[in-house]
C-alpha cells in the first residue's frame, strides 16, 4: 500500500490541505503502507521555492514523515512519453480554438439550455485544415478524448460513485507551450510510483472519473486505484472555508500557538462521530478509521480547535514549551498559566502581567480606599501559594466584602484582566513590591 500527498507550491498550506495530508499519512501508517510527498510544481509561473520549504516545514511540524519525495519538474521526460503514447493511440488530439472562441461556444450552449460541454469540433479537422491553421501561426493545445461511458468505483468514504463522461468536457492535458497539466502528470506519477490509494477532497470526484479514464488509456487495470473522497470543510456558519484559508494557514496557526498534536487530533476526527484524542501522531494512526468519516460536509469550528488546544496545553510539561516561552519564564510560571490559555502565544501577555508593567482599567468609585486597605493587610514575604488565601481572609474580615466584590477589584488592580490564572499562583511570582505598587501606585515596599 502506498499513499501520497501532492501539494502545489503556489501558496501556504491551510487546514484543508492539512486534513488531506493527515488522512493520507494516518491511513498509510495504520495499514503498514508507505507515504509519499510529491511536489506538484509544473506550474512554474506560480510555484515558489519558499513555498516548497514551507510545505516541508508544516508537514514536519504536524509530525508527518515521508518514505520518498520528488518534484514533478524532475519527471518531465515521463510526461512527454505519456503524451506521445496518447497521441499515437488517438486519445490526445490538437485544438486551435482561442479562449474567446471557447467562451462564445459556452455562451451559446447556455442560451440554448444545453450543458456547456466541449463539442469536439477539432476532431473533425482534416490534416489539410490542421496544416493551414499551423501555417497561419496557430499553435495547438491538446485535449484528451474521454470514453463515452460511465466510470464507477466504490469509494472508501462516499460509497458507490459514478461519473458520466459524456457530460464532461474533454480535458486539456497539454498547453500550447508544450507544458503538461496536473490532470495528466498526476496520473503518470501515481501509476509509475506505485500509488495504490488516493485520499482527496470531494471536489475531485469528477476529476477522479476523468483520471481513471486516462489511467486506463495508459494501460492501467480498471481497479488499479482505491479512492476516498473527504467531504468539503465549511466554516462555523456553514459557508465555504476557502474564503478564510488565509487566516487558517498552518504557519499562522503555529505562530499563534496552536499545538500540532491538537490540530492533528481535531482534523483526524473532523466529520466523524468520534471524539478527538490527544495522542502523538503514531498513536493517532492506530486509532484512525476512515470508514467513520461521514459523507456530509464537516464544519471547521475554531472554538472547538482552541478548546482542544486549551486541554492539551493544560497537560504539557514545562520541558515541552520552555523554548517557546518568553525568555526567563520559569517552570512555576508555566504551571501557573497553562490551564488558563487557549494558545501558547497568550503566555507573552501573562509574562508581562507577572513581571512587567500593566495599565489597570478604571475602577469603580470607592475602590481606591479598598485597595489601600488591601495594601495595609499585605503579608510580609516570603510568599507561597497559601499567601492569597491568608491575605483575602484578613481583608474579608476587615472590610466585610466577599465574593466578586472582594476578588474582582484585586484581580483588576493586579492583572488588568477580569479573568485569568489563579492569583494564589501568580502572587508569589509577582512579589510583594510589584503587588504593592499596583494596589497603591507610587507605594514603596
N, C-alpha and C positions, 0 to 999 in steps of 0.2 A: 504494500500500500504506500502510495506517495501522494502528498497534497502540496499545494503551493499557494503563496500569497504574491500577487503580481501588481504592486502599486506603480503608478506613473509618477515620476519625479517632477511634476508640474505644479506642485503645491505641498502644503504641510498635511501630514496625516491627521485625521479628525476621528471622532468617536465612531462614525460609520465605518471607516476603514479599519479601525482598531477592532471592532466587533467581528469583522470578517477574518482578520489576521488571527485573532484569538480563537475563533471557531475552528479554523483550519489547523492551527498548531495543537490545540487541545484534542481534536479528533484524531490527528496523526499520533500523538503521544499515547492516547488511551488505547489505540489499536495496534501499537507497536510499529507504526509506519514511520516514514521519513518526511521531513518538511523542507520545502524549497523556497528560497526567496528569489524572485525574479524581478528585475527592474525593467519595466516596460518603457524604454526610453527612445522608441523610434520617432517620437515627435520631437525632433532635435531643436526645433524652433522654440519650444516652450519648456523643455527639460532643463533643469539646472543641477549642477554638481552639488550645490549646497543642500538641495532637497534630497539628493541621494544619501548624503551623510546624515541628514536629519531623520530620514526613514530608518536607517540602521540604528541611530541613537534611540529613537522612540521604541523600536521593537525590543532592543536590549533592555530598555527601562521596564517594559512590560514583562520581561522575563522570557521572551521568545528567542530561541536559538534556531539555527538552520543547518541542515546537513550539507547543502550545496547552494550556491548562489551564482548568478550570471546576469549580464545585461543583454538586452535584445540587440543592441548595436554591435555585439560581438558575434552575432549569428546571421548577418545579412546574407551570407552565401547560402545558408539553408533556406531562407525565404525565397531567394532567387531561384533555387532549384525547384521549390514547390510551385512557384509561379509558372515556370516553364512546363512542368508536368500538367498543370491545369489548362494551360494554353494548348498543349498538344492533344489533350482529350476533348477540347472544345468547350470546356466548362468556364473558361475565362475568356471574355470577349471584349474587344475595344469599343469605346464610346467617345463621341465627339461633341455631344451637346454642351453648351455653356450653362452656367448657373442660371442665367436669365431665361434660357430656353426651358430648362427643367422647371423653374418656378412657374412659367406660363402654363406648362402642361398640368402641373398640380392644381393651379387655379381653375383651369378648365374642368378638370375631373371633379373638383369640389362643387363647382357651379352645377354640374350635371348630376350631382349627388352620387358620384362614384368614389370608391376608395382611391386615395392618391398613391397608387402603386405604379412603379416604373413600367412603361408599356413595351419594353424590349425592342424598341424601334431599330436600334443599332444591329440587332441580329439579322435584319432584313437587308443590310448593306451588301452590295456586291463588291468583289475585290476591286473593280474599277472605281466604284464610288469611294472606297477607302483610300485608294491611291490619290484620287483627286482631292480628298479632304486633307491628306498629309501634304500634298503639293501646294495647297493653299495656306500652309503654315499651321494647321491644326495638329495638336499632339493628343493622342488618346489617353484616357484613363481606362481602367479595366474593371469590369463587373463580373461577379460570379453568377452563372446561370443556375438558380435554385431548381431542385427537383419539384415536379408538380405532385407533391404528396403531403401527407400529414406525418410529422415527426412526433413520436410518442416516447415517453420514458416514465419510470416510476421514481419520483423524487423522494429523497430521504426526509424532506420536511413537508412539501406541498402534496405529496401523494401522486396520483395519476396526472400527468401534464401532457399537453399536446400543443403543437404549433402548426397551423395550416400554412404551408409555404406558399401556395398560390396567392395568399393575401399579403405577402411580404415582398417588398421591392428587392430585386437582385442587389446584393450589397457591393459597394465599391471596395475592392481589395488592394488596388494599386493606383497611386496618384499619377498625375501627368508627368511629374518629375521622376517617376520610377520607384518612389519610396513605398514601402508596404504599410498597410494599415493594421491596426491592432487585431481586427477580426481574423485575419489570416495568420499573422505572426503568432498569436496566442495558440491557435490550433496546432501549428507546426511544432511549437515548443512543447505543448502538452503531450503530443504524440511521440516526439523524438526523445524526450527526457523521462518518459515512463510515468507520467501523472495518471493516477487511477481514479481519484475522487476530486471533484471540483465543488467547493462551497463558495457561493457568492450571493449577491442580493437579488431580491425578487424582480428588480427592474431588468435583469438579464435573461428572463425566461425566453423571450422571443429570440434573443441573441443565441441562446443555447440551441434552439431548433436550427438556426442558420449554421452554427458551428458544427453541429453533428453532421449536417449535410456536407459541409466542407471536409470534415474528417473522413467521411466515407468516400468522398471523391478522391482523397489522397491515399486510400487503401485501408482505412481503419475498419475494424469489425463494428457492426451496428451497436453493440453493447460494450464498447471499449471503455467508456467512462461511466461513473456513477455521479449523479448530481444532487446537490442540496441547495435550495434557494431560500435564504432567510428573508422573512417579511421586512418591509421597509421600516425605518425608525421615524417616529413622529415626536414632536416636542410636547411639552406639558399640556398645551391647548389643542392638540390633535392636528397641528399644522406640519408641513414638511420640515424636517430638521435641517435639511440642506440650507435653508435660509439663515441658519445660525451656526454653520460649520466654522466660521472664522473664530467665534467665541469658544468653540468646542475642540480646538486643536489640541493634540496631546502635549505640545510644547507649553501652551497656555495653562492647561490643567496641571502639568508638572510644576511649572513656575509658581502657580497659585498654592501649591502644597497638597494636591490630591495624590494619594499614595497609589502606586501601581497595583498593589495587591487588592485594594478596594475597587479600582476600576475594572480589573480583570474579573473579580468576583461578581461585580454588577453586570457587566456585559455578557459574561458566560451564561447567566441565568435569565437575562432580559428576554421577555417574550415567552417564558415558560412559567409554570405554576410553582417551580422550585425556588425556595428562598436562597439568596446568596450566602455563600460560606466563605469566611475569611481564612484561607489557607494558602500556602505557597503554590506556585504555578504547577509543580509536579503533582502535588496532591489534588489540585483543581482538575487536572487531566483525568485522574482516576474517577472523579465524580461526574464528569461531563457526559451528557447523554443527549445527542442531537434530536432524538425522537421525541423529546419532551418539549421542543420548540413549537409554539402554536403557529397556525397558518395566518393568523390575524396580525395586523401591524402592531408593533410594540412602541410604547411611549418611553422616551428617554426623559426621566424626571431628575433634574439636577438636585432637587431636595432629597430624593432617595439616595443618590450617589453620595451626597455630603453626609447624610445620616450614617451611611456605611463607613465613610471615611472617618467620621467622628468616633464611631465604635472602635475602629482599628487603631486610631491614634491613642485612644484611652488605654490600649493594651501594649503599646510599643515601649520597649525599654529605652533608657537614655542612650545606650550604645547605638541603637538603630537610627537615631536622629541627630546625634551630637554634632556631626559635621555640617548639618544644615540649620542649626540654631544660631542665633546671634553669638558673636564671639564673647567669651566669658560666661555664657549660660552654664549653669550647674545642673547636676542631677536633681537636686532639691527643687530648682526652678521648674524643670521639666515635669516632675511628679506633681507639682502644684497646679500646672496649667493644662496638662494633657487631656483631662476629661472634660474640658470646657472649650475646646476649639474644634471647628469643623475642618479647617485646613491648616497645614503647618505654617503657612505664611502669617497666620494670626499670632504666632509666637513672638514676632517682632513687636507687635502692639503691646503685648503683656510684658515684654522685656523693658520697654520704655516706661510702662506703668510702674514696674517694680523698681527700676534702677535709674530712670531718667526724670524728666520734668513733664508735668501734665498741666492742663488748664481745666480745672474743675468747672462744671456748669453752675449757673446761678442757683443759689439755694433759696428756699422759702424764707420769708421774714421770721426772725427769731432763731434761725438755725445757728447764727454766729455764737449766740450765748450757749447753746447746747454743745457746740464743738469746743468751746473754751472749757466747759465742764469736763468734756471728754479728755481734753489735753491735761487738765489738772489731775485726772484719775489715771493717767497713763502709767502702767507699771514700769519699774526700773528693769534694765537689762541684766542678765541675758534673757532672751526671749525664746520660746519654743511654741509648739502647736497648741499648748494649753493657754497661752497668753491671751488670745482673743476671748475665750470663754470667761476667764477671770476678769478681764477688763470690762466686758459688756455687762457682766453680772453686777459689778460695782456701779456701773453707770446706770443701769436699770433701777437699782435700789436708790440711788441719789436723785434721779430725775423723775422716776415713776413711768418712764416711757418703756414700751415694749413693742415687739413685732416690727412692722415696717417703719413705724415712727422712730424706732431706735436704730435699726440697722441701715435703712436707706441713706440717711444723711451721712453716716460714716462711710458707706461704700462710695457715694458720690464724691465725698471730700478726698478719700484716699486713692481712688482709682479713676474718677471721672466717668465711670460707667455704671449703669443701673444693674447690670448683671455681670457675672464672671466667676473666676475661680474662688474657692473658699478663702475668706480673709484670714482664717486661722492658719492657712498655709502661706499666704502672702506676707503676713505681718512680720514673721522672723526674717524674711528675705529683705524687706524694705528697711528694717532697722528703726530704732526709736527716733533718731534725729530727723529722718525723712518723714516719718509719720507725724511727728510734732509740727514740722514746718507746713504740712498740708492741712492739719487741723487749724492751726493759727499761723497764717503766713507771717514771716518775719521773726518767728519764735526761735529761740536757741535751746539746745538740749540742756 
